[in-house]
Amino acid sequence: MKQLPVIVLLLMSVISKAQVVIEPNPSYTSSSEKPVLDEWLDVESLDGRTEPAMVNPSEKICFDKRMLVKANTPMANGYSCIYINTKIGLVGYTGITKAMPGCELDIDDINFNFNIIGLKGTHFNYFNSRRKGVLRHHLVASNTHRQGLAFSAVALNEPLHRKDEQKEFFGKVKAWQYKANGRTEIWWIFGKTLPEKLVAQPKKYLGLFGVGYQFAEQGMFIILQLSGAGSYGFEAEVLELKDIPTCFNSNLFSVFEETELVQAQENMQEATDRLEQRIRENASSVSPCKELKEKSLRQQRKMADVKKIQIQQMSQGRTTESLSSQVEYEIENTQMMADNAEEEICKVTDKIAKATSESTRQRLIQRKKCLLLQLPHFQQLVIKFKNAQKQYPRRPAQALQSITQIKLENRFPHCP
């Protein structure tokens, strides 16, 4: 009899736990298209049925799902096609375009640009160029097919709490609004159930711009929209989701680090040698702009050194370091423009003094006026770029985003 209270307590505990039931989602349970929705929510690489895998970037790569997404990012606004391999954990995506794309992977398009990221560290970029009339296919793998790269995306760091609002997508499902306490972001999420609190599992996300598949403690869910971007800097909405097997024939693409970078290193060395020769030749010059010419050439030499370091970093797969070098290159390149403008002012001033016709003299005077405005413009850009570098010392990608935005907001016309 003394055991009875313990047994009663255990039974009460079991009954209490049994009463914690996650509410089913009527948009799933009552749907006439449950087979389609089951396919949508079938992601083996996230729920543990299969292990995410590495892939060879020069072999055929396939995807089983495709999303058309409208995105607003710090870099661009428009549409992107996102492809997902749910078996081994890959995401492929096209660049953002203003016009709604047809989502065809046409590798013969000169503007073809396609990226692949994956749960096991994959990060590949495929793109085309044309050289001497011949279409060339390039692959930048950053050596991640050998050593891996940490998969990152817009993550859910806090539990999300369900709100009362719901929204229809594609005319097929209704997603519920979720928010994290103290944050502005709104997540519209669809799943088989409607948990009051959704706790995302780390490294269990397949998507881009904050939308896509997220595995949580309560099961598999699809984030169909992220709005009120807040600190994430992304807003996105899935406009279309289809189970469309799509294979990408990548064996025509040459690994950039193993082919192009070797040639780039040789080209940079040749360019450096030519600069050294020009510096030596300028030393014996009698030009009134001799000192400014040397300053300009030495700045070009400095740029070449930065680019050589970046090429070496890229060949070693040191992505963060190569991005930092790109930030440095943007600064040095703009300083070169300032130095070139200063040298050109000197040359034009000399030409004005020697002009033999009034029309030529007036044309040169107008060019000098433009250059005198252009010089402080470039000097101010250098200061702004350096400030962006200081603001993001360990986040070079964000520094480059800031520099890109500064360029867009501070354009200066070419001097005739």
Steps between C-alpha positions, in 0.01 A plus 500: 500500500792732561584469125158630391573875515810456282303300242224762499757776445659309212160444338414868539833590341435271200147638459633856520761432230244328278286814508778706331372463144626709208205628299475360145500749213159492326664643187683164481257251652198632306680558170393312188865510390660320794718283271650817352550651845660177624751528215566863591573409861720199420859611572714199592827691555340710775288246687785251541402228254805574283836662564590823319773427247785671318479511121751522219454848345588368152241222493128499434311662792126456542222665699147381572324821604487850358387830649442833330580766759453875510779643715613829646864482610770754590652440154200485265122470467319270260444132425712189546449132423597267784558128442517250787640149520317365804690168497856625557439859615580737214362840400557644154399854411515749216593864534228753579340653189246779460292301250327182613718211372389182328722296735675311223865407561636590156877454517535642147372840610788750514343645818475161672590529869405224743604435860481183709532481878452198721473366851840329476686817410456509123525843339532513121447782249450425130515779243571568135722740310587558138858524380585560134146404405511168687263429790696383805358321807658573839463345845619664821502230767711682762641151574184424700466170311814403693494680835145629545348835588268570794141505372329819603167665432247716679466300820239491773686562821195542722180297542220620274152543647182448299268795449136505394546612140522269201565557130431298186779404258466365142128444561600171665607554861465743787808596695487631856677805629784444747714755685787493745463702818649846469565478124335665200528210255182320397529139384217336303540126556317191369516149644283204589449639850457837670731504804459793738879530513731399219861422591727471194773240500850635428645420156164360392411766245485469121415818318608854435408855604328361809241290312511127432505186715560505874498191720389572856435304818139472385571369149557628148385847399517727196573869556296657220565863582726718713403865540589790728863401445653686795862406566497209254491736201294254293134497397371223277187317388461165326279562196511145368602160634513194274633144506695524176806277453771721349852387421791731439768378260811654652770286336562767236618746764871531585600546865618860514754442777667221303511667157414869486684598819824349375471712186396802707815468713715493188315800354544698822871432504529623141301813588726563800811468284357752251424746781856472630629575149274807472619626841864470381421678173318781680806560721688638200206708375512882477121538511368770738261234635777248569445478878124458465558232234724307738242533776233359269721211384597406855132497596433261211788286630337496844169392345677218317650377828156493663353310205786244504434434870128460429562251218722296732231504770234390252717213378533382861124525565545777760169668420483750785856615442442539125192713572708717732753539220218602268404776746863614502507488120188722476674758719828488308324506163310815596822657627651420159212687334575799721871483413420467130271804518775699672752400233254579222437850643873563477514374140197703391642813663818453299301446180294817561820702520616352168163510316524658155127553437229656712257209443759251626580722796131532599450124470798437728377762749163321526675168554715650774189640675346153496818339633520756781154386610581133446814498716329587835219261407742206486680622812171502693416152372830369637410640843150346487636161389753500783221582747303199370811286546536622861129448570515132395857388580406131526207501257648583159185393312302770680780750438476422127122543512549839661760598239264396219224714646740796537591466133135504397429808708815692392529468126706754305481544120801425284705804410506551118 
